[in-house]
Amino acid sequence: MFGVLAVLCLSATLVLATRARIVEDAFGGLDRMYVWHRGIATAGLALVAPHLLLVGGHDAGTPDPSSPALAAHYGLGNLLGVVAIVGLLALAVLAFLPRLGALGRLLRLPYETWLASHRLAGLLVAGAVVHGLFVDPVIRASAALWWIYLGIGVIGIAAFVARQIGDLRGWGRTPYVVSAVEALSPTTLEVRLRSLRSPIAFRAGQFVYASFGGQAYWEPHPFTISSPPGAAELRLSVRAGGDYTRRLHGAVAPGVGATIEGPYGGFHHDLGRARQVWIAGGIGITPFLSWLGDARPAERLDVDLFYAVAHAGDALYLAELQDAADRLAGVRVHLSTDDRDGRLTIDRIAAAVEGPLAERSAFLCGPGAMIRSLEQGLRRAGVPGPEIHYEEFSFR
């Protein structure tokens, strides 16, 4: 039972990894879908431990080893099971290394190598599926269970194959070219892209997977679109937070080709009440820029936007935000800097807005620790859970 549940979880992760629109919609956004992807994968790997502890040696369902054909059949099944378990655990270790601080940074693989190894997951799950079909006596004794188990495995493996073929053939990708690059700070670039055919249609607040310089298959990364729908160019803000984005700062220049996949995400202020609080941390300001750029003066907004940064010099796009506040009645911008004001708190937010905070909807985007802290504070302040909306920024 533990082994079958592990295969079920791992097969489900392969379906979630397709980024299919129908699956994304079911989870309320790709960011939340990937949170589930990570959790289900972890559960699947955790189920391997009791499976190994409880599985016995030869039992009534084990083929007679005196039969060479059946012994080979059983031996191949066990070999595939061992390879699958060792391989999947190795991938789990590689995924966990970044959480180990300095030691993790020392041992972890370059992103492109890690991504290439991660693409082996489908083959390893296929090995685990065959292992169960060959050696599990309960599955082999029941035609119904055999077909159900096979169906679970086939769905996951088919999703994996479809994703790989789609990546290689460029399904769902639109070619762009970099038209302008501007260094907004030592760690953040603004990249503007022009479509080489029909531009993608997106909703304000969504994000895309972008790859630059012909690396569409191996290194697509998610970036929020900070330009409004209908703009002549697509604007992405790239913060140097990892190996890949740091390399981009020296490699992206006008004329460089790019591919865009998406859009994804369901983060939009239409989900909330008329009176709202928007809270951005650092580069998390990008979806709010798109929202404000898409708004029209006739639209009746009642929004307090809080922009939290470490230092005043880190407040990218502050002039653009202030221009939007001047253009749109009912939009108020509050800049909060850690060095001057301390960390942004719910008490400070409640003191700055007009009326009870509990009567507003809240939208948050920024580092995970900030989101979790402010979400708890909003709940204590009486904001109902369904009125607290945030993008799982940390999945990127």
MOTASUL-V42659 format. One record per residue. RES is the residue in one small letter. NEAR is the number of other ideal C-beta (glycine too) atoms within 12 Angstrom. Layout:
[[RES & NEAR] [RES & NEAR]]
This chain:
[[m & 18] [f & 23] [g & 35] [v & 32] [l & 24] [a & 41] [v & 46] [l & 30] [c & 33] [l & 49] [s & 37] [a & 31] [t & 40] [l & 43] [v & 36] [l & 35] [a & 35] [t & 33] [r & 36] [a & 23] [r & 20] [i & 12] [v & 27] [e & 28] [d & 16] [a & 16] [f & 28] [g & 24] [g & 36] [l & 37] [d & 34] [r & 28] [m & 32] [y & 32] [v & 24] [w & 27] [h & 33] [r & 26] [g & 21] [i & 29] [a & 36] [t & 24] [a & 24] [g & 39] [l & 37] [a & 21] [l & 27] [v & 35] [a & 19] [p & 17] [h & 29] [l & 21] [l & 11] [l & 14] [v & 28] [g & 14] [g & 12] [h & 16] [d & 15] [a & 12] [g & 20] [t & 26] [p & 25] [d & 14] [p & 16] [s & 11] [s & 13] [p & 12] [a & 13] [l & 19] [a & 19] [a & 15] [h & 23] [y & 30] [g & 21] [l & 21] [g & 30] [n & 29] [l & 20] [l & 27] [g & 34] [v & 22] [v & 23] [a & 37] [i & 31] [v & 21] [g & 29] [l & 40] [l & 27] [a & 22] [l & 32] [a & 28] [v & 21] [l & 27] [a & 27] [f & 21] [l & 23] [p & 22] [r & 17] [l & 15] [g & 12] [a & 11] [l & 12] [g & 17] [r & 15] [l & 11] [l & 17] [r & 23] [l & 22] [p & 20] [y & 27] [e & 21] [t & 17] [w & 28] [l & 27] [a & 20] [s & 25] [h & 30] [r & 25] [l & 25] [a & 39] [g & 36] [l & 26] [l & 40] [v & 46] [a & 34] [g & 31] [a & 48] [v & 39] [v & 29] [h & 37] [g & 39] [l & 33] [f & 30] [v & 34] [d & 34] [p & 23] [v & 22] [i & 29] [r & 24] [a & 14] [s & 16] [a & 11] [a & 12] [l & 20] [w & 22] [w & 15] [i & 21] [y & 33] [l & 28] [g & 19] [i & 34] [g & 35] [v & 25] [i & 29] [g & 38] [i & 31] [a & 24] [a & 31] [f & 33] [v & 23] [a & 24] [r & 31] [q & 25] [i & 17] [g & 22] [d & 30] [l & 15] [r & 13] [g & 18] [w & 19] [g & 25] [r & 30] [t & 30] [p & 26] [y & 36] [v & 29] [v & 35] [s & 27] [a & 23] [v & 29] [e & 22] [a & 21] [l & 30] [s & 25] [p & 13] [t & 22] [t & 32] [l & 34] [e & 32] [v & 41] [r & 29] [l & 39] [r & 26] [s & 26] [l & 19] [r & 13] [s & 10] [p & 25] [i & 33] [a & 17] [f & 34] [r & 28] [a & 33] [g & 42] [q & 39] [f & 44] [v & 42] [y & 34] [a & 42] [s & 37] [f & 38] [g & 24] [g & 18] [q & 27] [a & 28] [y & 24] [w & 25] [e & 30] [p & 34] [h & 38] [p & 36] [f & 43] [t & 43] [i & 45] [s & 45] [s & 39] [p & 28] [p & 24] [g & 18] [a & 24] [a & 15] [e & 27] [l & 42] [r & 36] [l & 46] [s & 40] [v & 41] [r & 36] [a & 24] [g & 26] [g & 24] [d & 21] [y & 32] [t & 29] [r & 21] [r & 22] [l & 35] [h & 27] [g & 17] [a & 25] [v & 37] [a & 22] [p & 18] [g & 17] [v & 27] [g & 27] [a & 43] [t & 36] [i & 42] [e & 34] [g & 34] [p & 37] [y & 40] [g & 42] [g & 31] [f & 38] [h & 29] [h & 36] [d & 20] [l & 23] [g & 28] [r & 25] [a & 17] [r & 27] [q & 37] [v & 46] [w & 48] [i & 48] [a & 50] [g & 38] [g & 35] [i & 41] [g & 42] [i & 42] [t & 46] [p & 46] [f & 47] [l & 38] [s & 41] [w & 40] [l & 39] [g & 28] [d & 28] [a & 30] [r & 18] [p & 15] [a & 10] [e & 21] [r & 15] [l & 31] [d & 25] [v & 37] [d & 34] [l & 45] [f & 44] [y & 42] [a & 41] [v & 34] [a & 26] [h & 17] [a & 18] [g & 17] [d & 29] [a & 33] [l & 34] [y & 36] [l & 26] [a & 15] [e & 29] [l & 33] [q & 20] [d & 16] [a & 34] [a & 27] [d & 16] [r & 20] [l & 26] [a & 17] [g & 24] [v & 31] [r & 28] [v & 33] [h & 29] [l & 31] [s & 34] [t & 23] [d & 20] [d & 15] [r & 17] [d & 23] [g & 13] [r & 25] [l & 37] [t & 25] [i & 31] [d & 18] [r & 23] [i & 35] [a & 27] [a & 18] [a & 24] [v & 31] [e & 17] [g & 17] [p & 15] [l & 35] [a & 25] [e & 22] [r & 35] [s & 32] [a & 43] [f & 40] [l & 45] [c & 44] [g & 39] [p & 29] [g & 23] [a & 17] [m & 32] [i & 32] [r & 20] [s & 23] [l & 40] [e & 26] [q & 19] [g & 28] [l & 35] [r & 20] [r & 18] [a & 27] [g & 18] [v & 34] [p & 18] [g & 16] [p & 14] [e & 28] [i & 33] [h & 37] [y & 42] [e & 43] [e & 35] [f & 37] [s & 25] [f & 26] [r & 33]]
